[in-house]
Amino acid sequence: MDFFQDEGLNRLRERMRADELGHFELFDPARQLTYAEREALDSGMLNTGSQTLRILKDKTLAFKNTRIWLCHDQDYHLAYCQKVQSLRHHQESLQIGTGTFPSNRNEGVCLECLAVLQYQGVDARRLRRAEFSEPIREQFSLEAFKQDYPFYPII
Ligand SMILES: [Zn+2]
């Protein structure tokens, strides 16, 4: 059901806006995470249709009003790299999450994604050299990443 198409709710919303005594924001499940979705994202993974994946201006990935990581073949993507572009177009459903990587392997982070973001000076040229790319993966911290790119909530 689309809340914005519902006559009764629209009238209700108008009435609430007219009320000067208080601000009241309607929860919009099309754009805001439900409690169940937050739980699923945080504790593991959520399967979602690829059309629901959002690409933010900074090239990070989002679902509704949270940034997310996307898991595919044990790789964890944080940005719109070429792999994610192809998954988005060829895969019907995507596995996404917000908590620590389920396998707890920071080495699973996709370096292409970090290069897209130029995260901590990572760029495509350096990635071709193994002596650079291995330590980057080992030292990657999702917690630190979230300080630069807060996950939830985003607008
Ligand atoms: Zn990637």
Backbone and ligand atoms as CSV (ligand in chain L), in Angstrom:
chain,resi,resn,atom,element,x,y,z
A,1,MET,N,N,0.841,-1.203,0.000
A,1,MET,CA,C,0.000,0.000,0.000
A,1,MET,C,C,0.874,1.250,0.000
A,2,ASP,N,N,0.503,2.187,-0.810
A,2,ASP,CA,C,1.248,3.443,-0.886
A,2,ASP,C,C,0.548,4.490,-0.020
A,3,PHE,N,N,1.227,4.880,1.051
A,3,PHE,CA,C,0.620,5.808,2.006
A,3,PHE,C,C,0.231,7.138,1.373
A,4,PHE,N,N,0.991,7.553,0.347
A,4,PHE,CA,C,0.717,8.861,-0.217
A,4,PHE,C,C,-0.484,8.843,-1.150
A,5,GLN,N,N,-0.963,7.649,-1.473
A,5,GLN,CA,C,-2.134,7.544,-2.329
A,5,GLN,C,C,-3.405,7.404,-1.495
A,6,ASP,N,N,-3.241,7.208,-0.217
A,6,ASP,CA,C,-4.397,6.918,0.615
A,6,ASP,C,C,-5.091,8.205,1.040
A,7,GLU,N,N,-6.344,8.338,0.586
A,7,GLU,CA,C,-7.131,9.546,0.850
A,7,GLU,C,C,-7.197,9.887,2.330
A,8,GLY,N,N,-7.615,8.909,3.101
A,8,GLY,CA,C,-7.821,9.131,4.521
A,8,GLY,C,C,-6.548,9.595,5.196
A,9,LEU,N,N,-5.436,8.946,4.875
A,9,LEU,CA,C,-4.164,9.302,5.506
A,9,LEU,C,C,-3.694,10.678,5.069
A,10,ASN,N,N,-3.927,10.998,3.804
A,10,ASN,CA,C,-3.525,12.318,3.326
A,10,ASN,C,C,-4.274,13.419,4.059
A,11,ARG,N,N,-5.555,13.169,4.266
A,11,ARG,CA,C,-6.337,14.162,4.996
A,11,ARG,C,C,-5.828,14.280,6.430
A,12,LEU,N,N,-5.519,13.132,7.004
A,12,LEU,CA,C,-5.006,13.120,8.371
A,12,LEU,C,C,-3.690,13.902,8.442
A,13,ARG,N,N,-2.845,13.696,7.429
A,13,ARG,CA,C,-1.547,14.363,7.424
A,13,ARG,C,C,-1.737,15.887,7.331
A,14,GLU,N,N,-2.670,16.283,6.491
A,14,GLU,CA,C,-2.951,17.709,6.368
A,14,GLU,C,C,-3.400,18.284,7.697
A,15,ARG,N,N,-4.276,17.541,8.333
A,15,ARG,CA,C,-4.776,18.024,9.627
A,15,ARG,C,C,-3.640,18.154,10.627
A,16,MET,N,N,-2.723,17.191,10.615
A,16,MET,CA,C,-1.642,17.228,11.601
A,16,MET,C,C,-0.687,18.385,11.329
A,17,ARG,N,N,-0.486,18.687,10.069
A,17,ARG,CA,C,0.385,19.814,9.740
A,17,ARG,C,C,-0.211,21.130,10.227
A,18,ALA,N,N,-1.551,21.173,10.199
A,18,ALA,CA,C,-2.233,22.387,10.617
A,18,ALA,C,C,-2.134,22.588,12.130
A,19,ASP,N,N,-1.824,21.541,12.810
A,19,ASP,CA,C,-1.743,21.624,14.270
A,19,ASP,C,C,-0.438,22.293,14.684
A,20,GLU,N,N,-0.530,23.477,15.253
A,20,GLU,CA,C,0.677,24.218,15.587
A,20,GLU,C,C,1.311,23.774,16.891
A,21,LEU,N,N,0.619,22.960,17.609
A,21,LEU,CA,C,1.112,22.595,18.937
A,21,LEU,C,C,2.286,21.627,18.892
A,22,GLY,N,N,2.355,20.814,17.885
A,22,GLY,CA,C,3.438,19.833,17.914
A,22,GLY,C,C,3.852,19.373,16.535
A,23,HIS,N,N,5.080,18.930,16.457
A,23,HIS,CA,C,5.550,18.331,15.221
A,23,HIS,C,C,5.321,16.839,15.303
A,24,PHE,N,N,4.794,16.306,14.267
A,24,PHE,CA,C,4.590,14.871,14.261
A,24,PHE,C,C,4.954,14.352,12.890
A,25,GLU,N,N,5.979,13.495,12.837
A,25,GLU,CA,C,6.391,12.966,11.553
A,25,GLU,C,C,5.851,11.573,11.350
A,26,LEU,N,N,5.213,11.391,10.235
A,26,LEU,CA,C,4.685,10.069,9.933
A,26,LEU,C,C,5.824,9.130,9.565
A,27,PHE,N,N,5.742,7.941,10.046
A,27,PHE,CA,C,6.712,6.928,9.654
A,27,PHE,C,C,6.398,6.486,8.230
A,28,ASP,N,N,7.400,6.523,7.373
A,28,ASP,CA,C,7.193,6.130,5.991
A,28,ASP,C,C,8.027,4.889,5.683
A,29,PRO,N,N,7.385,3.719,5.683
A,29,PRO,CA,C,8.144,2.471,5.503
A,29,PRO,C,C,8.784,2.334,4.130
A,30,ALA,N,N,8.403,3.192,3.185
A,30,ALA,CA,C,9.051,3.121,1.877
A,30,ALA,C,C,10.429,3.775,1.926
A,31,ARG,N,N,10.628,4.655,2.903
A,31,ARG,CA,C,11.901,5.363,2.959
A,31,ARG,C,C,12.655,5.166,4.263
A,32,GLN,N,N,11.956,4.689,5.282
A,32,GLN,CA,C,12.607,4.522,6.579
A,32,GLN,C,C,12.620,3.051,6.960
A,33,LEU,N,N,13.703,2.635,7.602
A,33,LEU,CA,C,13.808,1.244,8.027
A,33,LEU,C,C,12.764,0.917,9.078
A,34,THR,N,N,12.195,-0.264,8.978
A,34,THR,CA,C,11.337,-0.746,10.058
A,34,THR,C,C,12.245,-1.333,11.128
A,35,TYR,N,N,11.681,-1.543,12.286
A,35,TYR,CA,C,12.466,-2.125,13.373
A,35,TYR,C,C,13.011,-3.494,12.965
A,36,ALA,N,N,12.161,-4.299,12.335
A,36,ALA,CA,C,12.581,-5.652,11.926
A,36,ALA,C,C,13.730,-5.595,10.922
A,37,GLU,N,N,13.678,-4.645,10.016
A,37,GLU,CA,C,14.758,-4.507,9.033
A,37,GLU,C,C,16.065,-4.100,9.714
A,38,ARG,N,N,15.964,-3.189,10.667
A,38,ARG,CA,C,17.168,-2.767,11.383
A,38,ARG,C,C,17.819,-3.937,12.086
A,39,GLU,N,N,16.959,-4.747,12.736
A,39,GLU,CA,C,17.469,-5.926,13.433
A,39,GLU,C,C,18.171,-6.866,12.467
A,40,ALA,N,N,17.526,-7.144,11.360
A,40,ALA,CA,C,18.073,-8.092,10.388
A,40,ALA,C,C,19.394,-7.578,9.821
A,41,LEU,N,N,19.442,-6.295,9.518
A,41,LEU,CA,C,20.659,-5.711,8.950
A,41,LEU,C,C,21.801,-5.734,9.957
A,42,ASP,N,N,21.445,-5.481,11.191
A,42,ASP,CA,C,22.448,-5.358,12.225
A,42,ASP,C,C,23.029,-6.708,12.639
A,43,SER,N,N,22.176,-7.701,12.708
A,43,SER,CA,C,22.635,-8.981,13.243
A,43,SER,C,C,23.124,-9.912,12.157
A,44,GLY,N,N,22.840,-9.591,10.920
A,44,GLY,CA,C,23.274,-10.504,9.872
A,44,GLY,C,C,23.064,-9.902,8.525
A,45,MET,N,N,22.135,-10.440,7.807
A,45,MET,CA,C,21.922,-9.968,6.449
A,45,MET,C,C,20.444,-9.846,6.165
A,46,LEU,N,N,20.193,-9.043,5.188
A,46,LEU,CA,C,18.835,-8.891,4.709
A,46,LEU,C,C,18.894,-9.125,3.204
A,47,ASN,N,N,17.933,-9.868,2.694
A,47,ASN,CA,C,17.842,-10.022,1.250
A,47,ASN,C,C,16.883,-8.986,0.711
A,48,THR,N,N,17.332,-8.264,-0.269
A,48,THR,CA,C,16.449,-7.240,-0.826
A,48,THR,C,C,16.555,-7.228,-2.343
A,49,GLY,N,N,15.516,-6.779,-2.985
A,49,GLY,CA,C,15.530,-6.683,-4.446
A,49,GLY,C,C,16.565,-5.659,-4.886
A,50,SER,N,N,17.250,-5.943,-5.994
A,50,SER,CA,C,18.343,-5.059,-6.395
A,50,SER,C,C,17.856,-3.654,-6.728
A,51,GLN,N,N,16.566,-3.521,-7.061
A,51,GLN,CA,C,16.070,-2.170,-7.390
A,51,GLN,C,C,15.960,-1.288,-6.154
A,52,THR,N,N,16.045,-1.875,-4.967
A,52,THR,CA,C,15.945,-1.056,-3.753
A,52,THR,C,C,17.307,-0.481,-3.335
A,53,LEU,N,N,18.366,-0.942,-3.987
A,53,LEU,CA,C,19.700,-0.435,-3.642
A,53,LEU,C,C,19.837,1.029,-4.066
A,54,ARG,N,N,20.284,1.864,-3.137
A,54,ARG,CA,C,20.509,3.276,-3.457
A,54,ARG,C,C,22.005,3.533,-3.564
A,55,ILE,N,N,22.373,4.384,-4.505
A,55,ILE,CA,C,23.761,4.815,-4.611
A,55,ILE,C,C,23.790,6.277,-4.185
A,56,LEU,N,N,24.494,6.563,-3.115
A,56,LEU,CA,C,24.529,7.941,-2.622
A,56,LEU,C,C,25.511,8.770,-3.442
A,57,LYS,N,N,25.424,10.093,-3.265
A,57,LYS,CA,C,26.294,11.001,-4.026
A,57,LYS,C,C,27.768,10.708,-3.797
A,58,ASP,N,N,28.092,10.272,-2.582
A,58,ASP,CA,C,29.495,9.981,-2.281
A,58,ASP,C,C,29.904,8.588,-2.755
A,59,LYS,N,N,29.001,7.899,-3.477
A,59,LYS,CA,C,29.247,6.578,-4.072
A,59,LYS,C,C,29.166,5.420,-3.076
A,60,THR,N,N,28.768,5.711,-1.847
A,60,THR,CA,C,28.525,4.599,-0.926
A,60,THR,C,C,27.140,4.039,-1.208
A,61,LEU,N,N,26.846,2.879,-0.597
A,61,LEU,CA,C,25.608,2.167,-0.866
A,61,LEU,C,C,24.627,2.368,0.281
A,62,ALA,N,N,23.350,2.421,-0.064
A,62,ALA,CA,C,22.347,2.606,0.974
A,62,ALA,C,C,21.080,1.837,0.649
A,63,PHE,N,N,20.348,1.547,1.715
A,63,PHE,CA,C,19.027,0.932,1.623
A,63,PHE,C,C,18.110,1.779,2.499
A,64,LYS,N,N,17.076,2.347,1.901
A,64,LYS,CA,C,16.219,3.289,2.623
A,64,LYS,C,C,17.091,4.360,3.286
A,65,ASN,N,N,17.003,4.509,4.623
A,65,ASN,CA,C,17.766,5.596,5.256
A,65,ASN,C,C,18.982,5.106,6.049
A,66,THR,N,N,19.598,4.049,5.568
A,66,THR,CA,C,20.856,3.623,6.180
A,66,THR,C,C,21.886,3.285,5.110
A,67,ARG,N,N,23.174,3.559,5.392
A,67,ARG,CA,C,24.213,3.011,4.534
A,67,ARG,C,C,24.292,1.522,4.829
A,68,ILE,N,N,24.797,0.764,3.897
A,68,ILE,CA,C,24.892,-0.681,4.067
A,68,ILE,C,C,26.173,-1.202,3.414
A,69,TRP,N,N,26.512,-2.463,3.740
A,69,TRP,CA,C,27.475,-3.171,2.920
A,69,TRP,C,C,26.708,-4.231,2.154
A,70,LEU,N,N,27.285,-4.677,1.077
A,70,LEU,CA,C,26.638,-5.671,0.240
A,70,LEU,C,C,27.580,-6.872,0.155
A,71,CYS,N,N,27.025,-8.040,0.415
A,71,CYS,CA,C,27.862,-9.242,0.433
A,71,CYS,C,C,27.605,-10.087,-0.802
A,72,HIS,N,N,28.685,-10.470,-1.455
A,72,HIS,CA,C,28.559,-11.372,-2.597
A,72,HIS,C,C,29.821,-12.212,-2.671
A,73,ASP,N,N,29.647,-13.553,-2.682
A,73,ASP,CA,C,30.807,-14.442,-2.756
A,73,ASP,C,C,31.861,-14.102,-1.701
A,74,GLN,N,N,31.437,-13.878,-0.466
A,74,GLN,CA,C,32.383,-13.588,0.618
A,74,GLN,C,C,33.104,-12.260,0.486
A,75,ASP,N,N,32.723,-11.457,-0.497
A,75,ASP,CA,C,33.289,-10.114,-0.589
A,75,ASP,C,C,32.285,-9.127,-0.023
A,76,TYR,N,N,32.813,-8.131,0.672
A,76,TYR,CA,C,31.938,-7.115,1.247
A,76,TYR,C,C,32.185,-5.786,0.558
A,77,HIS,N,N,31.143,-5.315,-0.120
A,77,HIS,CA,C,31.260,-4.081,-0.889
A,77,HIS,C,C,30.671,-2.916,-0.111
A,78,LEU,N,N,31.364,-1.788,-0.185
A,78,LEU,CA,C,30.914,-0.601,0.535
A,78,LEU,C,C,30.613,0.558,-0.402
A,79,ALA,N,N,30.886,0.385,-1.681
A,79,ALA,CA,C,30.688,1.477,-2.633
A,79,ALA,C,C,30.284,0.907,-3.987
A,80,TYR,N,N,30.044,1.811,-4.906
A,80,TYR,CA,C,29.537,1.411,-6.217
A,80,TYR,C,C,30.681,1.047,-7.151
A,81,CYS,N,N,31.344,-0.060,-6.870
A,81,CYS,CA,C,32.429,-0.523,-7.736
A,81,CYS,C,C,31.832,-1.236,-8.947
A,82,GLN,N,N,32.689,-1.658,-9.856
A,82,GLN,CA,C,32.186,-2.305,-11.078
A,82,GLN,C,C,31.419,-3.579,-10.789
A,83,LYS,N,N,31.878,-4.322,-9.770
A,83,LYS,CA,C,31.196,-5.564,-9.405
A,83,LYS,C,C,29.768,-5.266,-8.945
A,84,VAL,N,N,29.632,-4.248,-8.107
A,84,VAL,CA,C,28.306,-3.890,-7.606
A,84,VAL,C,C,27.421,-3.398,-8.755
A,85,GLN,N,N,28.013,-2.667,-9.674
A,85,GLN,CA,C,27.236,-2.224,-10.839
A,85,GLN,C,C,26.675,-3.415,-11.587
A,86,SER,N,N,27.503,-4.428,-11.771
A,86,SER,CA,C,27.019,-5.586,-12.521
A,86,SER,C,C,26.024,-6.405,-11.702
A,87,LEU,N,N,26.255,-6.523,-10.389
A,87,LEU,CA,C,25.288,-7.239,-9.548
A,87,LEU,C,C,23.930,-6.543,-9.582
A,88,ARG,N,N,23.985,-5.227,-9.530
A,88,ARG,CA,C,22.748,-4.469,-9.497
A,88,ARG,C,C,21.917,-4.708,-10.754
A,89,HIS,N,N,22.598,-4.921,-11.863
A,89,HIS,CA,C,21.867,-5.096,-13.109
A,89,HIS,C,C,21.540,-6.552,-13.431
A,90,HIS,N,N,22.289,-7.479,-12.868
A,90,HIS,CA,C,22.088,-8.874,-13.251
A,90,HIS,C,C,21.582,-9.775,-12.150
A,91,GLN,N,N,21.524,-9.267,-10.959
A,91,GLN,CA,C,21.119,-10.092,-9.830
A,91,GLN,C,C,19.777,-9.582,-9.323
A,92,GLU,N,N,18.842,-10.510,-9.085
A,92,GLU,CA,C,17.539,-10.041,-8.639
A,92,GLU,C,C,17.532,-9.645,-7.186
A,93,SER,N,N,18.244,-10.446,-6.374
A,93,SER,CA,C,18.214,-10.138,-4.963
A,93,SER,C,C,19.634,-9.976,-4.425
A,94,LEU,N,N,19.786,-9.048,-3.492
A,94,LEU,CA,C,21.099,-8.731,-2.949
A,94,LEU,C,C,21.119,-8.969,-1.445
A,95,GLN,N,N,22.263,-9.391,-0.951
A,95,GLN,CA,C,22.420,-9.592,0.486
A,95,GLN,C,C,23.109,-8.367,1.068
A,96,ILE,N,N,22.440,-7.725,1.996
A,96,ILE,CA,C,23.006,-6.508,2.569
A,96,ILE,C,C,22.992,-6.576,4.091
A,97,GLY,N,N,23.792,-5.741,4.718
A,97,GLY,CA,C,23.836,-5.699,6.172
A,97,GLY,C,C,24.496,-4.425,6.646
A,98,THR,N,N,24.472,-4.230,7.969
A,98,THR,CA,C,25.096,-3.037,8.545
A,98,THR,C,C,26.039,-3.375,9.694
A,99,GLY,N,N,25.901,-4.565,10.272
A,99,GLY,CA,C,26.719,-4.936,11.425
A,99,GLY,C,C,28.100,-5.399,10.989
A,100,THR,N,N,28.858,-5.964,11.935
A,100,THR,CA,C,30.174,-6.478,11.584
A,100,THR,C,C,30.012,-7.547,10.502
A,101,PHE,N,N,31.014,-7.675,9.658
A,101,PHE,CA,C,30.934,-8.681,8.598
A,101,PHE,C,C,30.699,-10.050,9.238
A,102,PRO,N,N,29.700,-10.792,8.760
A,102,PRO,CA,C,29.338,-12.058,9.399
A,102,PRO,C,C,30.510,-13.026,9.571
A,103,SER,N,N,31.385,-13.078,8.629
A,103,SER,CA,C,32.492,-14.018,8.767
A,103,SER,C,C,33.573,-13.430,9.669
A,104,ASN,N,N,33.378,-12.163,10.041
A,104,ASN,CA,C,34.339,-11.449,10.859
A,104,ASN,C,C,35.712,-11.341,10.222
A,105,ARG,N,N,35.726,-11.365,8.921
A,105,ARG,CA,C,36.984,-11.246,8.191
A,105,ARG,C,C,37.041,-9.884,7.540
A,106,ASN,N,N,37.822,-9.011,8.104
A,106,ASN,CA,C,37.969,-7.709,7.472
A,106,ASN,C,C,38.628,-7.839,6.114
A,107,GLU,N,N,39.373,-8.935,5.932
A,107,GLU,CA,C,40.035,-9.149,4.636
A,107,GLU,C,C,39.021,-9.313,3.519
A,108,GLY,N,N,37.747,-9.500,3.905
A,108,GLY,CA,C,36.713,-9.660,2.884
A,108,GLY,C,C,36.310,-8.357,2.224
A,109,VAL,N,N,36.818,-7.248,2.763
A,109,VAL,CA,C,36.391,-5.964,2.207
A,109,VAL,C,C,36.881,-5.813,0.766
A,110,CYS,N,N,36.023,-5.260,-0.091
A,110,CYS,CA,C,36.368,-5.099,-1.506
A,110,CYS,C,C,37.277,-3.887,-1.682
A,111,LEU,N,N,38.445,-4.109,-2.214
A,111,LEU,CA,C,39.415,-3.018,-2.378
A,111,LEU,C,C,39.017,-2.050,-3.478
A,112,GLU,N,N,38.316,-2.597,-4.489
A,112,GLU,CA,C,37.827,-1.711,-5.557
A,112,GLU,C,C,36.924,-0.632,-4.960
A,113,CYS,N,N,36.093,-1.072,-4.017
A,113,CYS,CA,C,35.182,-0.123,-3.370
A,113,CYS,C,C,35.975,0.953,-2.638
A,114,LEU,N,N,37.017,0.537,-1.915
A,114,LEU,CA,C,37.827,1.509,-1.179
A,114,LEU,C,C,38.503,2.465,-2.152
A,115,ALA,N,N,38.875,1.947,-3.322
A,115,ALA,CA,C,39.503,2.803,-4.328
A,115,ALA,C,C,38.491,3.798,-4.900
A,116,VAL,N,N,37.245,3.339,-5.089
A,116,VAL,CA,C,36.191,4.246,-5.571
A,116,VAL,C,C,36.050,5.427,-4.618
A,117,LEU,N,N,36.136,5.124,-3.311
A,117,LEU,CA,C,35.978,6.175,-2.297
A,117,LEU,C,C,37.286,6.893,-2.006
A,118,GLN,N,N,38.384,6.360,-2.542
A,118,GLN,CA,C,39.728,6.833,-2.205
A,118,GLN,C,C,39.909,6.845,-0.694
A,119,TYR,N,N,39.368,5.788,-0.099
A,119,TYR,CA,C,39.386,5.671,1.349
A,119,TYR,C,C,40.808,5.483,1.865
A,120,GLN,N,N,41.197,6.320,2.792
A,120,GLN,CA,C,42.539,6.293,3.376
A,120,GLN,C,C,43.630,6.187,2.321
A,121,GLY,N,N,43.445,6.966,1.272
A,121,GLY,CA,C,44.477,7.045,0.248
A,121,GLY,C,C,44.558,5.847,-0.681
A,122,VAL,N,N,43.578,4.953,-0.597
A,122,VAL,CA,C,43.600,3.799,-1.499
A,122,VAL,C,C,43.217,4.266,-2.902
A,123,ASP,N,N,44.017,3.942,-3.867
A,123,ASP,CA,C,43.627,4.220,-5.244
A,123,ASP,C,C,43.964,3.031,-6.137
A,124,ALA,N,N,43.364,3.047,-7.319
A,124,ALA,CA,C,43.451,1.887,-8.204
A,124,ALA,C,C,44.898,1.523,-8.540
A,125,ARG,N,N,45.728,2.537,-8.658
A,125,ARG,CA,C,47.116,2.277,-9.043
A,125,ARG,C,C,47.845,1.475,-7.955
A,126,ARG,N,N,47.614,1.879,-6.708
A,126,ARG,CA,C,48.277,1.170,-5.613
A,126,ARG,C,C,47.740,-0.249,-5.450
A,127,LEU,N,N,46.463,-0.433,-5.787
A,127,LEU,CA,C,45.844,-1.741,-5.576
A,127,LEU,C,C,46.467,-2.835,-6.425
A,128,ARG,N,N,47.055,-2.457,-7.529
A,128,ARG,CA,C,47.635,-3.476,-8.394
A,128,ARG,C,C,48.892,-4.072,-7.782
A,129,ARG,N,N,49.372,-3.453,-6.723
A,129,ARG,CA,C,50.586,-3.963,-6.113
A,129,ARG,C,C,50.246,-4.673,-4.804
A,130,ALA,N,N,50.497,-5.967,-4.782
A,130,ALA,CA,C,50.086,-6.804,-3.648
A,130,ALA,C,C,50.640,-6.302,-2.323
A,131,GLU,N,N,51.845,-5.729,-2.366
A,131,GLU,CA,C,52.427,-5.313,-1.089
A,131,GLU,C,C,51.645,-4.153,-0.466
A,132,PHE,N,N,50.853,-3.472,-1.291
A,132,PHE,CA,C,49.981,-2.441,-0.735
A,132,PHE,C,C,48.626,-3.006,-0.354
A,133,SER,N,N,48.068,-3.844,-1.235
A,133,SER,CA,C,46.676,-4.233,-1.044
A,133,SER,C,C,46.472,-5.184,0.138
A,134,GLU,N,N,47.409,-6.097,0.395
A,134,GLU,CA,C,47.199,-7.019,1.513
A,134,GLU,C,C,47.110,-6.305,2.860
A,135,PRO,N,N,48.079,-5.441,3.186
A,135,PRO,CA,C,47.961,-4.733,4.471
A,135,PRO,C,C,46.705,-3.877,4.570
A,136,ILE,N,N,46.256,-3.313,3.467
A,136,ILE,CA,C,45.039,-2.493,3.521
A,136,ILE,C,C,43.873,-3.335,3.994
A,137,ARG,N,N,43.757,-4.530,3.442
A,137,ARG,CA,C,42.647,-5.394,3.841
A,137,ARG,C,C,42.769,-5.820,5.291
A,138,GLU,N,N,43.981,-6.166,5.693
A,138,GLU,CA,C,44.164,-6.627,7.067
A,138,GLU,C,C,43.854,-5.528,8.066
A,139,GLN,N,N,44.214,-4.308,7.698
A,139,GLN,CA,C,44.034,-3.219,8.655
A,139,GLN,C,C,42.672,-2.561,8.580
A,140,PHE,N,N,41.882,-2.975,7.617
A,140,PHE,CA,C,40.587,-2.329,7.468
A,140,PHE,C,C,39.720,-2.547,8.701
A,141,SER,N,N,39.051,-1.489,9.137
A,141,SER,CA,C,38.135,-1.606,10.256
A,141,SER,C,C,36.795,-0.991,9.881
A,142,LEU,N,N,35.762,-1.812,9.966
A,142,LEU,CA,C,34.433,-1.302,9.629
A,142,LEU,C,C,34.025,-0.197,10.602
A,143,GLU,N,N,34.412,-0.356,11.855
A,143,GLU,CA,C,34.079,0.670,12.852
A,143,GLU,C,C,34.695,2.015,12.472
A,144,ALA,N,N,35.956,1.984,12.061
A,144,ALA,CA,C,36.615,3.228,11.663
A,144,ALA,C,C,35.958,3.786,10.403
A,145,PHE,N,N,35.601,2.889,9.489
A,145,PHE,CA,C,34.935,3.314,8.254
A,145,PHE,C,C,33.643,4.066,8.575
A,146,LYS,N,N,32.915,3.547,9.573
A,146,LYS,CA,C,31.632,4.161,9.935
A,146,LYS,C,C,31.798,5.552,10.544
A,147,GLN,N,N,33.004,5.835,11.054
A,147,GLN,CA,C,33.207,7.190,11.562
A,147,GLN,C,C,33.304,8.187,10.409
A,148,ASP,N,N,33.845,7.744,9.295
A,148,ASP,CA,C,33.894,8.612,8.113
A,148,ASP,C,C,32.582,8.603,7.350
A,149,TYR,N,N,31.925,7.455,7.366
A,149,TYR,CA,C,30.667,7.299,6.656
A,149,TYR,C,C,29.619,6.728,7.603
A,150,PRO,N,N,29.027,7.577,8.427
A,150,PRO,CA,C,28.037,7.069,9.396
A,150,PRO,C,C,26.921,6.307,8.689
A,151,PHE,N,N,26.558,5.161,9.242
A,151,PHE,CA,C,25.590,4.297,8.570
A,151,PHE,C,C,24.148,4.715,8.767
A,152,TYR,N,N,23.808,5.045,10.017
A,152,TYR,CA,C,22.386,5.245,10.291
A,152,TYR,C,C,22.178,6.326,11.329
A,153,PRO,N,N,21.188,7.181,11.137
A,153,PRO,CA,C,20.363,7.284,9.931
A,153,PRO,C,C,20.942,8.287,8.955
A,154,ILE,N,N,20.666,8.100,7.699
A,154,ILE,CA,C,21.025,9.082,6.686
A,154,ILE,C,C,19.721,9.614,6.116
A,155,ILE,N,N,19.818,10.652,5.324
A,155,ILE,CA,C,18.569,11.236,4.795
A,155,ILE,C,C,18.298,10.693,3.393
L,1,ZN,ZN,ZN,33.276,-3.539,-4.409
